[in-house]
């Protein structure tokens, strides 16, 4: 697949994160800084893009949304990018169509396939930054989506103060069809996989204390999503 360069800087205040529902339901784990960087890259994908580009992120924007100080900024960004490039997303049922592979029970895909540092003297940006490529296998989950997707303003989701809160917000926002459904039911083990906590918090009381309650407070403060929950015994 040919990758084109992003040809202009964008106003981050106007960016939205658009993802297929099945991408949000897939299992993965990363740090808060990695997740914020990934969301920033995804928010640069335009709805009429027919392929992924090399998406350019100015250093000052990365500093702001990753909450980095000026000390060792370049080194810290490089470490975040390096770790993000090692992360994979797991599709448990690839035959649904997001990943065009048949006869497999699961598929692992990298989020980012390449990153380059762009010095300040390179035209047309005239600012230092990094250029990232999203993995082409994610194209069906992020490009030219017609149905089974949701869009969220980047500013809302990036303001969440923890990775778990971001993931809870994403899952509930998509499962509720962009807040159109008032009630959703999610299998607890599937929820654990989606959030990336795996076998952690086997006791529901600890899951409630450390994940759900914090996410409930964060969502109410930072986003339009206000939710409550209760366990259902089957």
N, C-alpha and C positions, 0 to 999 in steps of 0.2 A: 504494500500500500504506500502511496506517495504521501508525504507529509508536507504541508505548506506552512510557511511562517505566518504568524499573526502580524498584521501590517500596521496596527495602530494601538495606542494605549487606550484603556477604557476607564470609565468612571465607576469605581468599585461600588459606589452608593446605588448604582442602577443594576447591579448584577443579581442574577437569580441562579439557584442550584436546581437543575432539572435532571431527574433520574427515573429510570424505569422502576416500578414497584418491586420487581423480582431482584433487582440489584440491591435495593435497600434490605430485602429479606435475606440476602446471602450472608454467610458467616465470615467474619474477619475481626481482627483486633489491631489497634495501633495506639500511639500516644495522642494526647490532645493536640500537640503542635503538629504532628504528622497529619492528623485529621483536618485541622484548619487549613493546612497547606493544600491538601487534596481537594477540599471543598472550593478553595480559591481557584484552583486549576479548572475544576469541573464547571464553575460558574462562568468561565471564559468561553465555553462551548456555545456557539450560536445555534439557534433552532434550525437555521437553513444550511448549516455546515454539512457537506456530504462526506467529509473525512476529517480526522483529527489533524490539527495544526501543531506547530511548535508554539505553545502558549507562553507568552513572555510575562514575567512577574517582576516589577521593580523591587529592589531591595527594601526601599522605605515602606512599601505596602506589606511585604513579608514581615518586616520588623514590627509593624503595627499589629497585625492580626495574630502573629505568633507570640506577641508580647515579649520581644527581645530587647535588651538594653544595647547600647552602642558598643559595649565591651565584647570583643571577639565575635562580632556579629557574623562575619563571613564564615568563620570556622564553625559556629553553631548552626548556621543555615546549612552548610555542607553536611554536617552530621545528621540533621533532620532529613535532608533529601536522601542521603545514603541509606538511612534506615527505612524510609518510605519505599525506596526502590526494592528493598528486600521483602516487603510485605506482599502477601497474596490474598486473594479473595476466593472463597470456596463455593462453587455452585454444586449443590447436592443433586440436582436433577437437570443436567445440561440439555436434555432432549426437549425441554420446554421452548427453546428457541433463542435465548440470549447468547448462548455459546454454541456455534454451529458444529457440534460434535455429537455423533450418534453412538449408541451402544456403549455408553460409559455411565457409571453410577455417580461419578463426581468429577469435577474439573477444577484445577487451581490455576489462577491467572494473576500475573503481576498487575498492579495498578499503573505504574509508570515504567516505561521502557527505556527512557533516555532523559538525561538532564545536562544542560550546558550552562556555564557561567558566561554572561555577556558583559564585557567591560563598558564603562560609561562613554567611551569615545566611539562606539559603534553606532552608525546611523541605522534607522531613523529615530531611535529612542533618546539618545543623548543622556541616558541614565543607566546606572549599573543594575543588573538583574539576572535572573536565571530563566532559561527556556526549557520547558518540559514537554515530553510527549506522553500522552496517555496510551496504554497498550491497545493495539488495534482490535484485540478480541473483545473489548468492551464497547465496540461501536454500536451494537444493537441495543445496548442499555443506555446510551447517552446521545446518540445522533438521530435526528429527524423522527422523534417519537410522536406517534399518532394516538396511542391509547395506553392505558395502564401505566401512567406516570404521574408525577406531581412536581410542581415548581415551588420553591421556597426562596424568599429574599435572602441573599447571602448574609446580610447584616444580622438577621434574626438568628440564624443557625450558628454563625461563627461566634456570637457573643456568649454562647453557653460556656460555663466555666469548667466543665469536665467532659471527657470523652464519653463516658457512660450517659450523661445527660443529652449529649448530641444524638447518640444512637437511639435512646428512648424516644426523643422527639421525632427523629426520622421515621422510626418504625410506626409510631402512633399516628403521625401525620399522614403517612401513606396508607396505613390500614384503615384509617377513617375517611379515606377518599378526600383528602384536603379539608378535613373537619366537617364533612357533610354527614357522616355517620356519627350518631351520638354514642354508640356502644359497639365495642369490638371484643372478640374473644381470641386470645392467643395462647397456644399450648406453651406451658412453662419451659419445657426443655428446648423447644424451638426458639423461644424468647432468649434463653441463655446463650444459644449458639449465635443468634443474630447480634446480640450485644457484645459477644466476644468474651463472656465470663466463664464459659465451659462448665467445669465441675466446681467452680467456686460458689460459695454461699449455698451449700446444700440445705441449710436451715433457712426456711422462708423468712423467719424473723430478721436474720442478718441481711438477706437480699432486700427486704423492705427498708431496713435502716440505712444501709450503705449505698443502695442504688435507686430504688423506687422513690423513696421520700426525698432524696436530694434532687432527683430528676423532676419530681413534681414541683418542688420549690423553684428550681431553675427555670422550668418551662413557664410557670406562672409569672415570673419576674421578667424574663427575657423574650417571650414569644406570645402569640395569640392562643397557644394550646394550654388549656386548663383541664386537668383530668383527675379522676379518682379511680380506685381500683379495689377489687376484692378477689380472693382466691375462690376458684370453683372446683369442687370435688366431684369427680366423675366415677 
